[in-house]
Amino acid sequence: MTKRKRNSFSSDFKAKVALEAIHGVKTLNEIGQEFGVHPVQVGKWKKELQEQASRLFEMKRGPKPVEPSADPEKLYTEIGRLKVELDWLKKSPGSPYEGAQSMDQRKWL
C-alpha cells in the first residue's frame, strides 16, 4: 500500500481562497475546483477567516510595550564605568570640570 502525501498550503494561499469564498461570487464547489482544494476545506478556511478577522481590530492604540533588551547587570556596569570616567575628568588638569563637586560633596545650608 502506498502512503498518500498530504498537501500543505501556505497561509497566503489559504487567505486567498478564503477571501474568494467570502466574496460570494462563486460557490464553494467552484472555488474548490479552481484552486484544487476540496469544497469542505474551502468552507473551513472561510469560517476560520471570519472568526479570526475580528482579532485584527481588537488591539488597543497606544505605544507598544517595550521589551527589556539589555540586562540590568550590563547597564550597572556601564553606569559604573561612566562614573569612574567622569571622576577622572573632574580631577584632570585643564578640564572644564576641574574643581567641580558632586551633589554628594556639596554642603547645602
N, CA, C and O atoms as CSV, one atom per row, in Angstrom:
chain,resi,resn,atom,element,x,y,z
A,1,MET,N,N,0.845,-1.168,0.000
A,1,MET,CA,C,0.000,0.000,0.000
A,1,MET,C,C,0.901,1.245,0.000
A,1,MET,O,O,1.887,1.293,0.735
A,2,THR,N,N,0.576,2.220,-0.796
A,2,THR,CA,C,1.370,3.438,-0.870
A,2,THR,C,C,0.813,4.477,0.089
A,2,THR,O,O,-0.393,4.578,0.312
A,3,LYS,N,N,1.727,5.234,0.637
A,3,LYS,CA,C,1.305,6.295,1.550
A,3,LYS,C,C,0.990,7.542,0.738
A,3,LYS,O,O,1.729,7.914,-0.173
A,4,ARG,N,N,-0.102,8.166,1.082
A,4,ARG,CA,C,-0.520,9.383,0.398
A,4,ARG,C,C,0.080,10.581,1.136
A,4,ARG,O,O,-0.057,10.702,2.353
A,5,LYS,N,N,0.731,11.444,0.403
A,5,LYS,CA,C,1.330,12.636,0.984
A,5,LYS,C,C,0.263,13.723,1.107
A,5,LYS,O,O,-0.475,14.003,0.162
A,6,ARG,N,N,0.202,14.317,2.271
A,6,ARG,CA,C,-0.771,15.394,2.488
A,6,ARG,C,C,-0.283,16.689,1.859
A,6,ARG,O,O,0.912,16.984,1.835
A,7,ASN,N,N,-1.225,17.439,1.361
A,7,ASN,CA,C,-0.897,18.754,0.820
A,7,ASN,C,C,-0.766,19.736,1.969
A,7,ASN,O,O,-1.560,19.720,2.909
A,8,SER,N,N,0.228,20.577,1.885
A,8,SER,CA,C,0.342,21.661,2.856
A,8,SER,C,C,0.285,22.968,2.073
A,8,SER,O,O,1.049,23.185,1.132
A,9,PHE,N,N,-0.613,23.808,2.474
A,9,PHE,CA,C,-0.839,25.058,1.767
A,9,PHE,C,C,-0.295,26.212,2.591
A,9,PHE,O,O,-0.361,26.196,3.820
A,10,SER,N,N,0.237,27.199,1.917
A,10,SER,CA,C,0.756,28.374,2.607
A,10,SER,C,C,-0.402,29.208,3.149
A,10,SER,O,O,-1.541,29.103,2.694
A,11,SER,N,N,-0.075,30.026,4.119
A,11,SER,CA,C,-1.108,30.881,4.704
A,11,SER,C,C,-1.617,31.901,3.686
A,11,SER,O,O,-2.784,32.289,3.727
A,12,ASP,N,N,-0.754,32.332,2.782
A,12,ASP,CA,C,-1.189,33.264,1.734
A,12,ASP,C,C,-2.216,32.613,0.809
A,12,ASP,O,O,-3.201,33.240,0.418
A,13,PHE,N,N,-1.972,31.350,0.467
A,13,PHE,CA,C,-2.903,30.624,-0.395
A,13,PHE,C,C,-4.243,30.437,0.307
A,13,PHE,O,O,-5.301,30.623,-0.294
A,14,LYS,N,N,-4.186,30.065,1.594
A,14,LYS,CA,C,-5.421,29.863,2.360
A,14,LYS,C,C,-6.221,31.159,2.434
A,14,LYS,O,O,-7.442,31.155,2.283
A,15,ALA,N,N,-5.520,32.267,2.667
A,15,ALA,CA,C,-6.201,33.560,2.755
A,15,ALA,C,C,-6.841,33.930,1.421
A,15,ALA,O,O,-7.953,34.457,1.380
A,16,LYS,N,N,-6.132,33.650,0.338
A,16,LYS,CA,C,-6.664,33.966,-0.990
A,16,LYS,C,C,-7.938,33.172,-1.268
A,16,LYS,O,O,-8.921,33.720,-1.769
A,17,VAL,N,N,-7.916,31.876,-0.941
A,17,VAL,CA,C,-9.084,31.021,-1.166
A,17,VAL,C,C,-10.236,31.457,-0.264
A,17,VAL,O,O,-11.382,31.537,-0.708
A,18,ALA,N,N,-9.926,31.739,1.010
A,18,ALA,CA,C,-10.967,32.136,1.958
A,18,ALA,C,C,-11.599,33.468,1.562
A,18,ALA,O,O,-12.814,33.633,1.671
A,19,LEU,N,N,-10.797,34.407,1.111
A,19,LEU,CA,C,-11.345,35.695,0.670
A,19,LEU,C,C,-12.230,35.534,-0.557
A,19,LEU,O,O,-13.252,36.207,-0.694
A,20,GLU,N,N,-11.832,34.646,-1.436
A,20,GLU,CA,C,-12.661,34.359,-2.614
A,20,GLU,C,C,-14.006,33.786,-2.181
A,20,GLU,O,O,-15.045,34.119,-2.751
A,21,ALA,N,N,-13.978,32.915,-1.160
A,21,ALA,CA,C,-15.220,32.318,-0.666
A,21,ALA,C,C,-16.089,33.358,0.029
A,21,ALA,O,O,-17.312,33.339,-0.114
A,22,ILE,N,N,-15.476,34.257,0.774
A,22,ILE,CA,C,-16.233,35.302,1.469
A,22,ILE,C,C,-16.829,36.281,0.461
A,22,ILE,O,O,-17.921,36.810,0.667
A,23,HIS,N,N,-16.112,36.512,-0.613
A,23,HIS,CA,C,-16.601,37.439,-1.638
A,23,HIS,C,C,-17.968,37.007,-2.152
A,23,HIS,O,O,-18.816,37.851,-2.442
A,24,GLY,N,N,-18.189,35.699,-2.268
A,24,GLY,CA,C,-19.512,35.168,-2.563
A,24,GLY,C,C,-19.935,35.144,-4.014
A,24,GLY,O,O,-21.100,34.865,-4.297
A,25,VAL,N,N,-19.049,35.423,-4.938
A,25,VAL,CA,C,-19.415,35.406,-6.352
A,25,VAL,C,C,-19.559,33.969,-6.846
A,25,VAL,O,O,-20.453,33.662,-7.635
A,26,LYS,N,N,-18.674,33.094,-6.379
A,26,LYS,CA,C,-18.686,31.694,-6.801
A,26,LYS,C,C,-19.094,30.811,-5.624
A,26,LYS,O,O,-18.991,31.211,-4.464
A,27,THR,N,N,-19.551,29.620,-5.941
A,27,THR,CA,C,-19.891,28.658,-4.887
A,27,THR,C,C,-18.613,28.012,-4.369
A,27,THR,O,O,-17.552,28.116,-4.985
A,28,LEU,N,N,-18.736,27.338,-3.217
A,28,LEU,CA,C,-17.580,26.661,-2.645
A,28,LEU,C,C,-17.053,25.581,-3.584
A,28,LEU,O,O,-15.845,25.363,-3.672
A,29,ASN,N,N,-17.961,24.907,-4.283
A,29,ASN,CA,C,-17.542,23.883,-5.244
A,29,ASN,C,C,-16.717,24.485,-6.381
A,29,ASN,O,O,-15.694,23.922,-6.771
A,30,GLU,N,N,-17.151,25.613,-6.908
A,30,GLU,CA,C,-16.425,26.257,-7.999
A,30,GLU,C,C,-15.047,26.726,-7.540
A,30,GLU,O,O,-14.056,26.586,-8.257
A,31,ILE,N,N,-15.006,27.280,-6.339
A,31,ILE,CA,C,-13.724,27.746,-5.798
A,31,ILE,C,C,-12.791,26.564,-5.567
A,31,ILE,O,O,-11.599,26.637,-5.864
A,32,GLY,N,N,-13.340,25.476,-5.035
A,32,GLY,CA,C,-12.540,24.279,-4.809
A,32,GLY,C,C,-11.957,23.723,-6.091
A,32,GLY,O,O,-10.791,23.331,-6.121
A,33,GLN,N,N,-12.745,23.683,-7.143
A,33,GLN,CA,C,-12.252,23.201,-8.436
A,33,GLN,C,C,-11.198,24.140,-9.013
A,33,GLN,O,O,-10.206,23.693,-9.590
A,34,GLU,N,N,-11.417,25.433,-8.854
A,34,GLU,CA,C,-10.485,26.416,-9.402
A,34,GLU,C,C,-9.109,26.317,-8.745
A,34,GLU,O,O,-8.084,26.402,-9.422
A,35,PHE,N,N,-9.093,26.138,-7.422
A,35,PHE,CA,C,-7.827,26.117,-6.694
A,35,PHE,C,C,-7.322,24.707,-6.390
A,35,PHE,O,O,-6.235,24.555,-5.832
A,36,GLY,N,N,-8.080,23.685,-6.741
A,36,GLY,CA,C,-7.649,22.311,-6.499
A,36,GLY,C,C,-7.742,21.902,-5.044
A,36,GLY,O,O,-6.900,21.153,-4.549
A,37,VAL,N,N,-8.764,22.390,-4.356
A,37,VAL,CA,C,-8.967,22.110,-2.933
A,37,VAL,C,C,-10.382,21.586,-2.762
A,37,VAL,O,O,-11.290,21.977,-3.495
A,38,HIS,N,N,-10.567,20.701,-1.795
A,38,HIS,CA,C,-11.903,20.158,-1.540
A,38,HIS,C,C,-12.815,21.277,-1.028
A,38,HIS,O,O,-12.368,22.122,-0.252
A,39,PRO,N,N,-14.072,21.298,-1.444
A,39,PRO,CA,C,-15.008,22.351,-1.017
A,39,PRO,C,C,-15.190,22.425,0.500
A,39,PRO,O,O,-15.414,23.508,1.040
A,40,VAL,N,N,-15.097,21.297,1.187
A,40,VAL,CA,C,-15.212,21.312,2.651
A,40,VAL,C,C,-14.054,22.102,3.258
A,40,VAL,O,O,-14.232,22.856,4.215
A,41,GLN,N,N,-12.858,21.914,2.681
A,41,GLN,CA,C,-11.685,22.650,3.166
A,41,GLN,C,C,-11.844,24.145,2.911
A,41,GLN,O,O,-11.452,24.962,3.743
A,42,VAL,N,N,-12.410,24.502,1.780
A,42,VAL,CA,C,-12.668,25.916,1.475
A,42,VAL,C,C,-13.607,26.503,2.520
A,42,VAL,O,O,-13.397,27.620,2.994
A,43,GLY,N,N,-14.641,25.750,2.878
A,43,GLY,CA,C,-15.586,26.213,3.898
A,43,GLY,C,C,-14.929,26.383,5.258
A,43,GLY,O,O,-15.241,27.327,5.985
A,44,LYS,N,N,-14.015,25.469,5.610
A,44,LYS,CA,C,-13.303,25.585,6.895
A,44,LYS,C,C,-12.429,26.827,6.925
A,44,LYS,O,O,-12.401,27.553,7.919
A,45,TRP,N,N,-11.711,27.070,5.826
A,45,TRP,CA,C,-10.854,28.250,5.768
A,45,TRP,C,C,-11.673,29.529,5.812
A,45,TRP,O,O,-11.261,30.511,6.428
A,46,LYS,N,N,-12.828,29.521,5.163
A,46,LYS,CA,C,-13.717,30.685,5.174
A,46,LYS,C,C,-14.192,30.958,6.594
A,46,LYS,O,O,-14.167,32.101,7.051
A,47,LYS,N,N,-14.623,29.916,7.291
A,47,LYS,CA,C,-15.110,30.059,8.663
A,47,LYS,C,C,-13.990,30.542,9.581
A,47,LYS,O,O,-14.209,31.404,10.431
A,48,GLU,N,N,-12.797,29.989,9.411
A,48,GLU,CA,C,-11.660,30.387,10.239
A,48,GLU,C,C,-11.305,31.852,10.018
A,48,GLU,O,O,-11.002,32.570,10.970
A,49,LEU,N,N,-11.342,32.293,8.776
A,49,LEU,CA,C,-11.051,33.689,8.470
A,49,LEU,C,C,-12.089,34.614,9.096
A,49,LEU,O,O,-11.736,35.661,9.638
A,50,GLN,N,N,-13.347,34.244,9.029
A,50,GLN,CA,C,-14.399,35.077,9.609
A,50,GLN,C,C,-14.255,35.165,11.125
A,50,GLN,O,O,-14.496,36.222,11.709
A,51,GLU,N,N,-13.867,34.066,11.765
A,51,GLU,CA,C,-13.712,34.071,13.218
A,51,GLU,C,C,-12.479,34.857,13.650
A,51,GLU,O,O,-12.503,35.536,14.677
A,52,GLN,N,N,-11.412,34.771,12.879
A,52,GLN,CA,C,-10.160,35.424,13.253
A,52,GLN,C,C,-10.089,36.886,12.819
A,52,GLN,O,O,-9.237,37.629,13.307
A,53,ALA,N,N,-10.950,37.303,11.929
A,53,ALA,CA,C,-10.886,38.668,11.399
A,53,ALA,C,C,-11.135,39.715,12.479
A,53,ALA,O,O,-10.563,40.804,12.426
A,54,SER,N,N,-11.974,39.401,13.450
A,54,SER,CA,C,-12.273,40.388,14.489
A,54,SER,C,C,-11.058,40.677,15.362
A,54,SER,O,O,-10.977,41.747,15.965
A,55,ARG,N,N,-10.125,39.757,15.441
A,55,ARG,CA,C,-8.926,39.962,16.263
A,55,ARG,C,C,-8.006,41.029,15.679
A,55,ARG,O,O,-7.192,41.606,16.399
A,56,LEU,N,N,-8.129,41.292,14.398
A,56,LEU,CA,C,-7.299,42.321,13.791
A,56,LEU,C,C,-7.589,43.698,14.372
A,56,LEU,O,O,-6.700,44.547,14.450
A,57,PHE,N,N,-8.828,43.913,14.776
A,57,PHE,CA,C,-9.240,45.230,15.236
A,57,PHE,C,C,-9.364,45.322,16.749
A,57,PHE,O,O,-9.787,46.358,17.261
A,58,GLU,N,N,-9.007,44.271,17.481
A,58,GLU,CA,C,-9.122,44.277,18.934
A,58,GLU,C,C,-7.979,45.008,19.613
A,58,GLU,O,O,-8.130,45.458,20.749
A,59,MET,N,N,-6.856,45.136,18.957
A,59,MET,CA,C,-5.693,45.739,19.598
A,59,MET,C,C,-5.973,47.202,19.909
A,59,MET,O,O,-6.545,47.932,19.100
A,60,LYS,N,N,-5.557,47.607,21.095
A,60,LYS,CA,C,-5.757,48.986,21.520
A,60,LYS,C,C,-4.631,49.849,20.964
A,60,LYS,O,O,-3.516,49.384,20.730
A,61,ARG,N,N,-4.960,51.106,20.764
A,61,ARG,CA,C,-3.951,52.041,20.293
A,61,ARG,C,C,-3.072,52.455,21.451
A,61,ARG,O,O,-3.440,52.325,22.618
A,62,GLY,N,N,-1.935,52.943,21.109
A,62,GLY,CA,C,-1.008,53.409,22.114
A,62,GLY,C,C,0.374,52.847,21.844
A,62,GLY,O,O,0.586,52.098,20.890
A,63,PRO,N,N,1.293,53.216,22.687
A,63,PRO,CA,C,2.653,52.726,22.467
A,63,PRO,C,C,2.738,51.224,22.684
A,63,PRO,O,O,2.071,50.658,23.550
A,64,LYS,N,N,3.564,50.608,21.884
A,64,LYS,CA,C,3.763,49.173,22.018
A,64,LYS,C,C,4.627,48.911,23.248
A,64,LYS,O,O,5.512,49.707,23.560
A,65,PRO,N,N,4.385,47.815,23.942
A,65,PRO,CA,C,5.206,47.520,25.112
A,65,PRO,C,C,6.654,47.271,24.699
A,65,PRO,O,O,6.929,46.583,23.716
A,66,VAL,N,N,7.557,47.839,25.465
A,66,VAL,CA,C,8.973,47.725,25.168
A,66,VAL,C,C,9.522,46.497,25.872
A,66,VAL,O,O,9.318,46.300,27.070
A,67,GLU,N,N,10.210,45.691,25.114
A,67,GLU,CA,C,10.821,44.510,25.698
A,67,GLU,C,C,12.184,44.901,26.261
A,67,GLU,O,O,12.942,45.624,25.614
A,68,PRO,N,N,12.490,44.430,27.450
A,68,PRO,CA,C,13.807,44.762,28.012
A,68,PRO,C,C,14.899,44.065,27.208
A,68,PRO,O,O,15.055,42.846,27.282
A,69,SER,N,N,15.650,44.848,26.443
A,69,SER,CA,C,16.653,44.255,25.569
A,69,SER,C,C,17.997,44.087,26.273
A,69,SER,O,O,18.757,43.173,25.953
A,70,ALA,N,N,18.289,44.961,27.222
A,70,ALA,CA,C,19.565,44.880,27.920
A,70,ALA,C,C,19.337,44.393,29.343
A,70,ALA,O,O,18.388,44.798,30.014
A,71,ASP,N,N,20.218,43.525,29.782
A,71,ASP,CA,C,20.079,43.028,31.143
A,71,ASP,C,C,20.577,44.086,32.125
A,71,ASP,O,O,21.470,44.864,31.790
A,72,PRO,N,N,20.018,44.125,33.323
A,72,PRO,CA,C,20.380,45.158,34.300
A,72,PRO,C,C,21.857,45.131,34.683
A,72,PRO,O,O,22.448,46.181,34.933
A,73,GLU,N,N,22.456,43.951,34.732
A,73,GLU,CA,C,23.862,43.858,35.120
A,73,GLU,C,C,24.749,44.619,34.138
A,73,GLU,O,O,25.695,45.291,34.548
A,74,LYS,N,N,24.452,44.517,32.866
A,74,LYS,CA,C,25.222,45.228,31.847
A,74,LYS,C,C,25.051,46.740,32.001
A,74,LYS,O,O,26.007,47.498,31.843
A,75,LEU,N,N,23.838,47.167,32.307
A,75,LEU,CA,C,23.582,48.601,32.487
A,75,LEU,C,C,24.306,49.142,33.717
A,75,LEU,O,O,24.872,50.234,33.669
A,76,TYR,N,N,24.294,48.391,34.815
A,76,TYR,CA,C,25.002,48.825,36.022
A,76,TYR,C,C,26.507,48.908,35.772
A,76,TYR,O,O,27.172,49.807,36.288
A,77,THR,N,N,27.039,47.990,34.996
A,77,THR,CA,C,28.457,48.024,34.652
A,77,THR,C,C,28.773,49.281,33.852
A,77,THR,O,O,29.786,49.936,34.097
A,78,GLU,N,N,27.929,49.614,32.915
A,78,GLU,CA,C,28.124,50.814,32.095
A,78,GLU,C,C,28.034,52.080,32.952
A,78,GLU,O,O,28.821,53.008,32.765
A,79,ILE,N,N,27.090,52.125,33.883
A,79,ILE,CA,C,26.957,53.285,34.776
A,79,ILE,C,C,28.216,53.447,35.612
A,79,ILE,O,O,28.722,54.559,35.764
A,80,GLY,N,N,28.724,52.349,36.153
A,80,GLY,CA,C,29.949,52.402,36.956
A,80,GLY,C,C,31.130,52.899,36.147
A,80,GLY,O,O,31.915,53.716,36.629
A,81,ARG,N,N,31.264,52.417,34.926
A,81,ARG,CA,C,32.361,52.848,34.064
A,81,ARG,C,C,32.260,54.340,33.771
A,81,ARG,O,O,33.272,55.041,33.775
A,82,LEU,N,N,31.064,54.828,33.519
A,82,LEU,CA,C,30.876,56.248,33.222
A,82,LEU,C,C,31.154,57.122,34.440
A,82,LEU,O,O,31.683,58.225,34.299
A,83,LYS,N,N,30.805,56.644,35.635
A,83,LYS,CA,C,31.100,57.402,36.858
A,83,LYS,C,C,32.604,57.529,37.065
A,83,LYS,O,O,33.097,58.604,37.406
A,84,VAL,N,N,33.331,56.437,36.860
A,84,VAL,CA,C,34.788,56.469,37.017
A,84,VAL,C,C,35.392,57.425,35.998
A,84,VAL,O,O,36.289,58.198,36.333
A,85,GLU,N,N,34.918,57.383,34.774
A,85,GLU,CA,C,35.422,58.268,33.730
A,85,GLU,C,C,35.140,59.730,34.066
A,85,GLU,O,O,35.997,60.587,33.850
A,86,LEU,N,N,33.959,60.024,34.588
A,86,LEU,CA,C,33.605,61.392,34.962
A,86,LEU,C,C,34.469,61.880,36.117
A,86,LEU,O,O,34.933,63.020,36.105
A,87,ASP,N,N,34.687,61.027,37.113
A,87,ASP,CA,C,35.549,61.412,38.238
A,87,ASP,C,C,36.966,61.698,37.752
A,87,ASP,O,O,37.601,62.644,38.218
A,88,TRP,N,N,37.463,60.892,36.825
A,88,TRP,CA,C,38.806,61.105,36.289
A,88,TRP,C,C,38.871,62.429,35.540
A,88,TRP,O,O,39.852,63.164,35.657
A,89,LEU,N,N,37.817,62.738,34.764
A,89,LEU,CA,C,37.794,64.003,34.033
A,89,LEU,C,C,37.736,65.199,34.976
A,89,LEU,O,O,38.342,66.234,34.702
A,90,LYS,N,N,37.023,65.068,36.069
A,90,LYS,CA,C,36.926,66.162,37.034
A,90,LYS,C,C,38.272,66.446,37.682
A,90,LYS,O,O,38.581,67.595,37.997
A,91,LYS,N,N,39.069,65.413,37.881
A,91,LYS,CA,C,40.353,65.566,38.565
A,91,LYS,C,C,41.479,65.955,37.615
A,91,LYS,O,O,42.509,66.447,38.075
A,92,SER,N,N,41.326,65.757,36.321
A,92,SER,CA,C,42.407,66.037,35.381
A,92,SER,C,C,42.580,67.546,35.220
A,92,SER,O,O,41.598,68.286,35.176
A,93,PRO,N,N,43.854,68.007,35.132
A,93,PRO,CA,C,44.102,69.450,34.997
A,93,PRO,C,C,43.641,69.955,33.624
A,93,PRO,O,O,43.766,69.260,32.616
A,94,GLY,N,N,43.122,71.145,33.611
A,94,GLY,CA,C,42.660,71.754,32.371
A,94,GLY,C,C,41.265,71.323,31.965
A,94,GLY,O,O,40.773,71.730,30.912
A,95,SER,N,N,40.633,70.522,32.769
A,95,SER,CA,C,39.295,70.051,32.458
A,95,SER,C,C,38.277,71.113,32.842
A,95,SER,O,O,38.456,71.792,33.853
A,96,PRO,N,N,37.215,71.275,32.064
A,96,PRO,CA,C,36.182,72.238,32.458
A,96,PRO,C,C,35.485,71.813,33.746
A,96,PRO,O,O,34.808,72.617,34.389
A,97,TYR,N,N,35.653,70.559,34.115
A,97,TYR,CA,C,35.030,70.054,35.335
A,97,TYR,C,C,35.978,70.110,36.526
A,97,TYR,O,O,35.627,69.664,37.619
A,98,GLU,N,N,37.183,70.655,36.324
A,98,GLU,CA,C,38.184,70.672,37.388
A,98,GLU,C,C,37.653,71.459,38.581
A,98,GLU,O,O,37.181,72.587,38.434
A,99,GLY,N,N,37.731,70.879,39.716
A,99,GLY,CA,C,37.268,71.527,40.929
A,99,GLY,C,C,35.774,71.424,41.139
A,99,GLY,O,O,35.268,71.907,42.152
A,100,ALA,N,N,35.058,70.817,40.227
A,100,ALA,CA,C,33.613,70.666,40.387
A,100,ALA,C,C,33.332,69.625,41.454
A,100,ALA,O,O,34.024,68.613,41.562
A,101,GLN,N,N,32.332,69.889,42.213
A,101,GLN,CA,C,31.963,68.962,43.272
A,101,GLN,C,C,30.699,68.219,42.874
A,101,GLN,O,O,29.829,68.757,42.188
A,102,SER,N,N,30.618,66.999,43.309
A,102,SER,CA,C,29.408,66.235,43.037
A,102,SER,C,C,28.316,66.675,43.996
A,102,SER,O,O,28.589,67.394,44.958
A,103,MET,N,N,27.110,66.262,43.752
A,103,MET,CA,C,25.978,66.622,44.603
A,103,MET,C,C,26.188,66.110,46.024
A,103,MET,O,O,25.723,66.729,46.981
A,104,ASP,N,N,26.884,64.987,46.168
A,104,ASP,CA,C,27.121,64.437,47.499
A,104,ASP,C,C,28.112,65.284,48.281
A,104,ASP,O,O,28.017,65.380,49.504
A,105,GLN,N,N,29.061,65.899,47.587
A,105,GLN,CA,C,30.102,66.658,48.259
A,105,GLN,C,C,29.669,68.080,48.595
A,105,GLN,O,O,30.298,68.721,49.437
A,106,ARG,N,N,28.636,68.582,47.976
A,106,ARG,CA,C,28.173,69.943,48.241
A,106,ARG,C,C,27.475,70.005,49.588
A,106,ARG,O,O,26.778,69.081,50.007
A,107,LYS,N,N,27.687,71.109,50.233
A,107,LYS,CA,C,27.015,71.314,51.519
A,107,LYS,C,C,25.972,72.403,51.326
A,107,LYS,O,O,26.283,73.545,50.987
A,108,TRP,N,N,24.765,72.022,51.547
A,108,TRP,CA,C,23.671,72.965,51.389
A,108,TRP,C,C,23.307,73.519,52.753
A,108,TRP,O,O,23.247,72.786,53.740
A,109,LEU,N,N,23.068,74.794,52.796
A,109,LEU,CA,C,22.698,75.434,54.054
A,109,LEU,C,C,21.233,75.490,54.235
A,109,LEU,O,O,20.755,76.000,55.248
